[in-house]
Structures are given as C-alpha cells and as structure tokens.
Amino acid sequence: MKHIIPAEITVPEVQRLLQGGIGPRPIALVSTISKEGKNNLTPFSFYNVFGANPPVIAFSPSRRGRDGSLKDTYLNLMDNKECVVQAVTYSMIEQVSLASTEYEYGIDEFVKSGLTPIESDMVKPRRVKESPFQMECRMLEMRSFGNSGTSANIAICEVMKFHVEEDLFVDGVLHPNKIDLVARMSANFYCRAFGENIFEVEKPIAKKGIGYDQIPEFIKNSYVYSANNLGKFGNIESLPSDNAVTDYIKEVKDLIVNDFELSLPAFYRYGRDKNFTYMLKFLLLDTELDSNYKKQLLEETAKIALETNKTETAWKIALYAGREK
C-alpha cells in the first residue's frame, strides 16, 4: 500500500485521493437566492444526511480551488439562510453538470442549464421541477475550516418541507430503480444507482446473528464461499437443526417437476438461472459424480441460494454438503 501524509503532497493530489476513495457520493443540487433576488443553482458532491429528528443534512460549498474565493451558494446562504436541496437523477445529469460551470456572480444557472424553476412554499429559493425529490431548507449553521483554495465550508441545514413524486414509492419505500439517482466518483466518473447495480443486504437490527466465529470450520475453509458469503452466513440467528436439513433435502428430492432434466449441462443452466432448487435436485439424484466434485457443486448451489437472499435455505444446503465425504 501507499502511505501518504497530506502535508507532503499537493492540495490537488489530496483532493484527487479524497474524491477517488470516498464514493460514490450523493449529489446535492442546491438552489439559493441572492439578496438582489437572483437565482443560483449549483451541484455539490460533498453532501449527506446526518439526522432525522430534526431532519438535518449538510453539504460543502467549499472555497474555489483556483483562488480560494467564496462560491455564490456560500454568499447567498450567509445572506438569507435558505436553500432548496434536490436529488440528481440520471435523466438530468448533463444539465446538472452544466449548472456546475463557474459563471460570474448573479448569472442564473436555471437559465444556463435549462432546468425549470418553480416556487417553493416555505423558502425564497426556487425548486427544480425536473428533480423528483426536493427539500426546502433553512441553514442552521455554517462551519468553516481554512481560508485557502478547496478549504471546507459546511452548510448544516434543517429540512422544512419535502416534495416527493408519488410514483417513487414501492410499499412505502423510496425505491432506487424509481428515483434513478446518480452519484459522483473521481475525475469525470459518475455512477448510476439502478438495475443490476442495486442489491440488498439484510441489516442485523432486530436480531443478533451467530457471527463469523460460530460458522463451522468446513464452511469457512471452503474455497467456494467468499468473505462476503461468510459474512452473510453469520447473519442468521441460529443454525438449522439436523432434522430441518434432512426434511428439506427429502422435500427437494421428492419434488415432482415436469421440466427438470437430470444432466450436468442442465445443472449449469439452472445455475445461470439462479435456480438452486433444481441444482440441488440434480445433485441428490445423480449417482455418477465423484463425491468431492459433488460436494463442490453442493457448495456452489448453497452460494447461489445465499446470494439470492435465501439464507436459511443456503445454510441447509451448506450443512448437507458438509455430510458429503
């Protein structure tokens, strides 16, 4: 590994390290208004949420890198303590990028970017019509660290009102594939939180998983399971009993299906389709496979069950695989 002391490299190098290693970063599209009543609109990727009671967010209108000057957003916030923070979606990212241009003070980035200003209900700055998630905010505090280029200013804001498109919700949750957010990476790189990029990890909030240390050694020593797989194995509250394993194996073996094929090519096809039930059925019925090879395939079957969030089933298959000699 490289070992780097920030004071021993240039500020741009420090900036590149931070932006490359801390990400993907959500993007706040922030609208403010000057004391003369002129609109300002700028994206910030040093941004996140920090509490819900009250709802508190923060972003950094840091000093400009080239000369250490203060940005329009900072000046406007210090004047009137109000802003609107919008989510940035894939459908608007090019316009948002255009709004990041360092135009002269007083230039309206709504006009430059083609984004549409609409009236807010509780604050003076306008909302961005194209964003499906908007927050009207008042600034609680501005914290500043340094007076040079890229020095941090942290605007800590309380959300006074949310505006959210109704079709973003699925079962009461803002679904990532509905909102289609974009995040910032290093240099000119972005990422899109959508489709196959989205996955779920069950949080151990209301339960206590057995932990990595309680996983049987034959599972930890397998070369089939990744460290991520082992972490997921450890998030179960208790291991399935021997009887539960036996009952499940019998259930799958006796399962009657019309489209099942007892062949190794079919097994691999089932694997590509994430059909761990048919994979297991093949392994239970096949009598020609070498026992060591069968154990490996059983572990691969358990891995697929695990990665499709069927953790208890994966445990049953993995424990059954441990019986194979």
Contacts in CASP RR format, 6 or more apart in sequence:
PFRMAT RR
TARGET T0000
AUTHOR 0000-0000-0000
METHOD contacts of the structure
MODEL  1
MKHIIPAEITVPEVQRLLQGGIGPRPIALVSTISKEGKNNLTPFSFYNVF
GANPPVIAFSPSRRGRDGSLKDTYLNLMDNKECVVQAVTYSMIEQVSLAS
TEYEYGIDEFVKSGLTPIESDMVKPRRVKESPFQMECRMLEMRSFGNSGT
SANIAICEVMKFHVEEDLFVDGVLHPNKIDLVARMSANFYCRAFGENIFE
VEKPIAKKGIGYDQIPEFIKNSYVYSANNLGKFGNIESLPSDNAVTDYIK
EVKDLIVNDFELSLPAFYRYGRDKNFTYMLKFLLLDTELDSNYKKQLLEE
TAKIALETNKTETAWKIALYAGREK
4 17 0 8 1.000
6 14 0 8 1.000
11 65 0 8 1.000
11 148 0 8 1.000
11 149 0 8 1.000
11 150 0 8 1.000
15 150 0 8 1.000
16 186 0 8 1.000
16 187 0 8 1.000
19 25 0 8 1.000
19 45 0 8 1.000
19 184 0 8 1.000
19 185 0 8 1.000
19 186 0 8 1.000
19 187 0 8 1.000
20 185 0 8 1.000
20 186 0 8 1.000
20 187 0 8 1.000
21 186 0 8 1.000
23 183 0 8 1.000
23 184 0 8 1.000
23 185 0 8 1.000
24 183 0 8 1.000
24 184 0 8 1.000
24 185 0 8 1.000
24 190 0 8 1.000
24 191 0 8 1.000
24 193 0 8 1.000
25 45 0 8 1.000
25 46 0 8 1.000
25 47 0 8 1.000
25 183 0 8 1.000
25 184 0 8 1.000
25 185 0 8 1.000
26 45 0 8 1.000
26 47 0 8 1.000
26 48 0 8 1.000
26 87 0 8 1.000
26 181 0 8 1.000
26 183 0 8 1.000
26 184 0 8 1.000
27 43 0 8 1.000
27 44 0 8 1.000
27 45 0 8 1.000
27 47 0 8 1.000
27 87 0 8 1.000
27 88 0 8 1.000
27 96 0 8 1.000
27 182 0 8 1.000
27 183 0 8 1.000
27 184 0 8 1.000
28 43 0 8 1.000
28 44 0 8 1.000
28 45 0 8 1.000
28 47 0 8 1.000
28 57 0 8 1.000
28 59 0 8 1.000
28 85 0 8 1.000
28 86 0 8 1.000
28 88 0 8 1.000
29 41 0 8 1.000
29 42 0 8 1.000
29 43 0 8 1.000
29 85 0 8 1.000
29 86 0 8 1.000
29 87 0 8 1.000
29 88 0 8 1.000
29 96 0 8 1.000
29 99 0 8 1.000
29 128 0 8 1.000
29 131 0 8 1.000
30 41 0 8 1.000
30 42 0 8 1.000
30 43 0 8 1.000
30 44 0 8 1.000
30 59 0 8 1.000
30 61 0 8 1.000
30 73 0 8 1.000
30 83 0 8 1.000
30 84 0 8 1.000
30 85 0 8 1.000
30 86 0 8 1.000
31 39 0 8 1.000
31 40 0 8 1.000
31 41 0 8 1.000
31 83 0 8 1.000
31 84 0 8 1.000
31 86 0 8 1.000
31 110 0 8 1.000
31 117 0 8 1.000
31 125 0 8 1.000
31 126 0 8 1.000
31 127 0 8 1.000
31 128 0 8 1.000
32 39 0 8 1.000
32 40 0 8 1.000
32 72 0 8 1.000
32 73 0 8 1.000
32 76 0 8 1.000
32 77 0 8 1.000
32 80 0 8 1.000
32 82 0 8 1.000
32 83 0 8 1.000
32 125 0 8 1.000
33 39 0 8 1.000
33 40 0 8 1.000
33 76 0 8 1.000
33 80 0 8 1.000
33 82 0 8 1.000
33 124 0 8 1.000
33 125 0 8 1.000
33 126 0 8 1.000
34 40 0 8 1.000
34 72 0 8 1.000
34 75 0 8 1.000
34 76 0 8 1.000
34 79 0 8 1.000
34 105 0 8 1.000
34 106 0 8 1.000
35 76 0 8 1.000
35 79 0 8 1.000
35 80 0 8 1.000
36 106 0 8 1.000
37 124 0 8 1.000
38 106 0 8 1.000
38 108 0 8 1.000
39 108 0 8 1.000
39 109 0 8 1.000
39 110 0 8 1.000
39 117 0 8 1.000
39 125 0 8 1.000
39 126 0 8 1.000
40 72 0 8 1.000
40 73 0 8 1.000
40 76 0 8 1.000
40 106 0 8 1.000
40 108 0 8 1.000
40 109 0 8 1.000
41 99 0 8 1.000
41 108 0 8 1.000
41 109 0 8 1.000
41 110 0 8 1.000
41 113 0 8 1.000
41 115 0 8 1.000
41 128 0 8 1.000
42 61 0 8 1.000
42 71 0 8 1.000
42 72 0 8 1.000
42 73 0 8 1.000
42 99 0 8 1.000
42 100 0 8 1.000
42 109 0 8 1.000
43 88 0 8 1.000
43 96 0 8 1.000
43 97 0 8 1.000
43 99 0 8 1.000
43 100 0 8 1.000
44 59 0 8 1.000
44 60 0 8 1.000
44 61 0 8 1.000
44 73 0 8 1.000
45 183 0 8 1.000
45 184 0 8 1.000
46 59 0 8 1.000
46 60 0 8 1.000
46 62 0 8 1.000
46 152 0 8 1.000
47 57 0 8 1.000
47 58 0 8 1.000
47 59 0 8 1.000
47 60 0 8 1.000
47 85 0 8 1.000
48 57 0 8 1.000
48 58 0 8 1.000
48 59 0 8 1.000
49 55 0 8 1.000
49 56 0 8 1.000
49 57 0 8 1.000
50 56 0 8 1.000
50 57 0 8 1.000
50 58 0 8 1.000
50 156 0 8 1.000
54 158 0 8 1.000
54 159 0 8 1.000
55 135 0 8 1.000
55 158 0 8 1.000
55 159 0 8 1.000
56 140 0 8 1.000
56 156 0 8 1.000
56 157 0 8 1.000
56 158 0 8 1.000
56 159 0 8 1.000
57 85 0 8 1.000
57 135 0 8 1.000
57 137 0 8 1.000
57 156 0 8 1.000
57 157 0 8 1.000
57 159 0 8 1.000
58 154 0 8 1.000
58 155 0 8 1.000
58 156 0 8 1.000
58 157 0 8 1.000
59 85 0 8 1.000
59 154 0 8 1.000
59 155 0 8 1.000
59 157 0 8 1.000
60 152 0 8 1.000
60 153 0 8 1.000
60 154 0 8 1.000
60 155 0 8 1.000
61 70 0 8 1.000
61 71 0 8 1.000
61 73 0 8 1.000
61 74 0 8 1.000
61 77 0 8 1.000
61 153 0 8 1.000
61 155 0 8 1.000
62 71 0 8 1.000
62 149 0 8 1.000
62 150 0 8 1.000
62 151 0 8 1.000
62 152 0 8 1.000
62 153 0 8 1.000
63 69 0 8 1.000
63 70 0 8 1.000
63 71 0 8 1.000
63 146 0 8 1.000
63 147 0 8 1.000
63 148 0 8 1.000
63 149 0 8 1.000
63 150 0 8 1.000
63 151 0 8 1.000
63 153 0 8 1.000
64 70 0 8 1.000
64 71 0 8 1.000
64 102 0 8 1.000
64 149 0 8 1.000
64 150 0 8 1.000
65 149 0 8 1.000
65 150 0 8 1.000
66 149 0 8 1.000
67 149 0 8 1.000
68 147 0 8 1.000
68 148 0 8 1.000
68 149 0 8 1.000
68 150 0 8 1.000
68 151 0 8 1.000
70 153 0 8 1.000
72 105 0 8 1.000
72 106 0 8 1.000
73 83 0 8 1.000
73 155 0 8 1.000
74 142 0 8 1.000
74 153 0 8 1.000
74 155 0 8 1.000
75 105 0 8 1.000
76 83 0 8 1.000
76 125 0 8 1.000
77 83 0 8 1.000
77 139 0 8 1.000
77 142 0 8 1.000
77 155 0 8 1.000
78 142 0 8 1.000
80 124 0 8 1.000
81 138 0 8 1.000
81 139 0 8 1.000
82 123 0 8 1.000
82 124 0 8 1.000
82 125 0 8 1.000
82 137 0 8 1.000
82 138 0 8 1.000
82 139 0 8 1.000
83 123 0 8 1.000
83 125 0 8 1.000
83 137 0 8 1.000
83 139 0 8 1.000
83 155 0 8 1.000
83 157 0 8 1.000
84 120 0 8 1.000
84 123 0 8 1.000
84 125 0 8 1.000
84 126 0 8 1.000
84 127 0 8 1.000
84 128 0 8 1.000
84 134 0 8 1.000
84 135 0 8 1.000
84 136 0 8 1.000
84 137 0 8 1.000
85 134 0 8 1.000
85 135 0 8 1.000
85 137 0 8 1.000
85 157 0 8 1.000
85 159 0 8 1.000
86 127 0 8 1.000
86 128 0 8 1.000
86 131 0 8 1.000
86 133 0 8 1.000
86 134 0 8 1.000
86 135 0 8 1.000
87 131 0 8 1.000
87 132 0 8 1.000
87 133 0 8 1.000
87 134 0 8 1.000
87 179 0 8 1.000
87 181 0 8 1.000
88 96 0 8 1.000
88 131 0 8 1.000
88 181 0 8 1.000
88 182 0 8 1.000
89 130 0 8 1.000
89 131 0 8 1.000
89 132 0 8 1.000
89 179 0 8 1.000
89 180 0 8 1.000
89 181 0 8 1.000
89 182 0 8 1.000
90 180 0 8 1.000
90 181 0 8 1.000
90 182 0 8 1.000
90 192 0 8 1.000
90 194 0 8 1.000
91 130 0 8 1.000
91 180 0 8 1.000
92 115 0 8 1.000
92 130 0 8 1.000
92 131 0 8 1.000
93 182 0 8 1.000
93 190 0 8 1.000
95 113 0 8 1.000
95 114 0 8 1.000
95 115 0 8 1.000
95 130 0 8 1.000
96 113 0 8 1.000
96 115 0 8 1.000
98 109 0 8 1.000
98 112 0 8 1.000
98 113 0 8 1.000
98 114 0 8 1.000
99 109 0 8 1.000
99 112 0 8 1.000
99 113 0 8 1.000
99 115 0 8 1.000
101 109 0 8 1.000
101 112 0 8 1.000
103 109 0 8 1.000
103 112 0 8 1.000
109 115 0 8 1.000
110 116 0 8 1.000
110 117 0 8 1.000
110 126 0 8 1.000
110 128 0 8 1.000
115 128 0 8 1.000
115 129 0 8 1.000
115 130 0 8 1.000
116 128 0 8 1.000
116 129 0 8 1.000
116 130 0 8 1.000
117 126 0 8 1.000
117 127 0 8 1.000
117 128 0 8 1.000
117 129 0 8 1.000
118 126 0 8 1.000
118 127 0 8 1.000
118 128 0 8 1.000
118 129 0 8 1.000
119 126 0 8 1.000
119 127 0 8 1.000
120 126 0 8 1.000
120 127 0 8 1.000
120 136 0 8 1.000
120 161 0 8 1.000
121 136 0 8 1.000
121 161 0 8 1.000
122 136 0 8 1.000
122 160 0 8 1.000
122 161 0 8 1.000
123 136 0 8 1.000
123 137 0 8 1.000
123 138 0 8 1.000
123 160 0 8 1.000
127 134 0 8 1.000
127 136 0 8 1.000
127 163 0 8 1.000
128 134 0 8 1.000
132 164 0 8 1.000
132 165 0 8 1.000
132 168 0 8 1.000
132 179 0 8 1.000
133 162 0 8 1.000
133 163 0 8 1.000
133 164 0 8 1.000
133 165 0 8 1.000
133 168 0 8 1.000
133 174 0 8 1.000
133 179 0 8 1.000
134 162 0 8 1.000
134 163 0 8 1.000
134 164 0 8 1.000
135 159 0 8 1.000
135 161 0 8 1.000
135 162 0 8 1.000
135 163 0 8 1.000
136 159 0 8 1.000
136 160 0 8 1.000
136 161 0 8 1.000
136 162 0 8 1.000
136 163 0 8 1.000
137 157 0 8 1.000
137 158 0 8 1.000
137 159 0 8 1.000
137 160 0 8 1.000
138 157 0 8 1.000
138 158 0 8 1.000
138 160 0 8 1.000
139 155 0 8 1.000
139 156 0 8 1.000
139 157 0 8 1.000
140 156 0 8 1.000
140 157 0 8 1.000
140 158 0 8 1.000
141 156 0 8 1.000
142 153 0 8 1.000
142 154 0 8 1.000
142 155 0 8 1.000
142 156 0 8 1.000
143 152 0 8 1.000
143 153 0 8 1.000
143 154 0 8 1.000
143 156 0 8 1.000
144 151 0 8 1.000
144 152 0 8 1.000
144 153 0 8 1.000
144 154 0 8 1.000
145 151 0 8 1.000
145 152 0 8 1.000
145 153 0 8 1.000
145 154 0 8 1.000
146 152 0 8 1.000
164 174 0 8 1.000
167 178 0 8 1.000
168 174 0 8 1.000
168 175 0 8 1.000
168 178 0 8 1.000
168 179 0 8 1.000
169 175 0 8 1.000
169 178 0 8 1.000
170 178 0 8 1.000
176 193 0 8 1.000
176 194 0 8 1.000
176 195 0 8 1.000
176 198 0 8 1.000
177 194 0 8 1.000
177 195 0 8 1.000
177 198 0 8 1.000
180 192 0 8 1.000
180 193 0 8 1.000
180 194 0 8 1.000
181 192 0 8 1.000
181 193 0 8 1.000
181 194 0 8 1.000
182 190 0 8 1.000
182 191 0 8 1.000
182 192 0 8 1.000
182 193 0 8 1.000
183 190 0 8 1.000
183 191 0 8 1.000
183 192 0 8 1.000
183 193 0 8 1.000
184 190 0 8 1.000
185 191 0 8 1.000
191 197 0 8 1.000
200 309 0 8 1.000
201 232 0 8 1.000
202 232 0 8 1.000
202 235 0 8 1.000
202 309 0 8 1.000
202 311 0 8 1.000
204 235 0 8 1.000
207 237 0 8 1.000
208 237 0 8 1.000
209 234 0 8 1.000
209 235 0 8 1.000
209 236 0 8 1.000
209 237 0 8 1.000
210 234 0 8 1.000
210 236 0 8 1.000
210 237 0 8 1.000
210 238 0 8 1.000
210 239 0 8 1.000
211 231 0 8 1.000
211 234 0 8 1.000
211 235 0 8 1.000
212 220 0 8 1.000
212 230 0 8 1.000
212 231 0 8 1.000
212 234 0 8 1.000
214 234 0 8 1.000
214 239 0 8 1.000
215 230 0 8 1.000
215 233 0 8 1.000
215 234 0 8 1.000
216 319 0 8 1.000
216 322 0 8 1.000
218 322 0 8 1.000
219 225 0 8 1.000
219 230 0 8 1.000
219 233 0 8 1.000
219 318 0 8 1.000
219 322 0 8 1.000
220 230 0 8 1.000
222 299 0 8 1.000
224 296 0 8 1.000
224 299 0 8 1.000
224 300 0 8 1.000
224 303 0 8 1.000
225 233 0 8 1.000
225 299 0 8 1.000
225 302 0 8 1.000
225 303 0 8 1.000
229 303 0 8 1.000
229 306 0 8 1.000
229 307 0 8 1.000
232 306 0 8 1.000
232 311 0 8 1.000
233 306 0 8 1.000
233 311 0 8 1.000
233 314 0 8 1.000
233 315 0 8 1.000
233 318 0 8 1.000
235 311 0 8 1.000
236 311 0 8 1.000
236 312 0 8 1.000
236 315 0 8 1.000
239 315 0 8 1.000
239 319 0 8 1.000
240 248 0 8 1.000
240 312 0 8 1.000
240 315 0 8 1.000
240 316 0 8 1.000
240 319 0 8 1.000
244 316 0 8 1.000
245 316 0 8 1.000
245 319 0 8 1.000
245 320 0 8 1.000
248 313 0 8 1.000
248 316 0 8 1.000
249 280 0 8 1.000
249 284 0 8 1.000
249 316 0 8 1.000
249 320 0 8 1.000
252 277 0 8 1.000
252 280 0 8 1.000
252 281 0 8 1.000
252 284 0 8 1.000
253 281 0 8 1.000
253 284 0 8 1.000
253 285 0 8 1.000
255 277 0 8 1.000
255 281 0 8 1.000
257 278 0 8 1.000
257 281 0 8 1.000
260 266 0 8 1.000
260 278 0 8 1.000
260 281 0 8 1.000
260 282 0 8 1.000
262 282 0 8 1.000
262 285 0 8 1.000
262 286 0 8 1.000
263 282 0 8 1.000
264 282 0 8 1.000
266 278 0 8 1.000
266 282 0 8 1.000
267 278 0 8 1.000
267 279 0 8 1.000
267 282 0 8 1.000
267 283 0 8 1.000
267 297 0 8 1.000
270 276 0 8 1.000
270 278 0 8 1.000
270 279 0 8 1.000
270 282 0 8 1.000
271 279 0 8 1.000
271 301 0 8 1.000
271 304 0 8 1.000
274 304 0 8 1.000
274 307 0 8 1.000
274 308 0 8 1.000
276 301 0 8 1.000
276 302 0 8 1.000
276 304 0 8 1.000
276 305 0 8 1.000
276 308 0 8 1.000
276 310 0 8 1.000
276 313 0 8 1.000
276 314 0 8 1.000
276 317 0 8 1.000
279 297 0 8 1.000
279 300 0 8 1.000
279 301 0 8 1.000
279 304 0 8 1.000
280 298 0 8 1.000
280 301 0 8 1.000
280 317 0 8 1.000
283 289 0 8 1.000
283 294 0 8 1.000
283 297 0 8 1.000
283 298 0 8 1.000
283 301 0 8 1.000
286 294 0 8 1.000
289 297 0 8 1.000
291 324 0 8 1.000
291 325 0 8 1.000
294 324 0 8 1.000
295 321 0 8 1.000
295 322 0 8 1.000
295 324 0 8 1.000
298 317 0 8 1.000
298 318 0 8 1.000
298 320 0 8 1.000
298 321 0 8 1.000
298 322 0 8 1.000
298 324 0 8 1.000
299 318 0 8 1.000
299 321 0 8 1.000
301 317 0 8 1.000
302 314 0 8 1.000
302 315 0 8 1.000
302 317 0 8 1.000
302 318 0 8 1.000
302 321 0 8 1.000
303 314 0 8 1.000
305 311 0 8 1.000
305 313 0 8 1.000
305 314 0 8 1.000
305 317 0 8 1.000
306 314 0 8 1.000
END
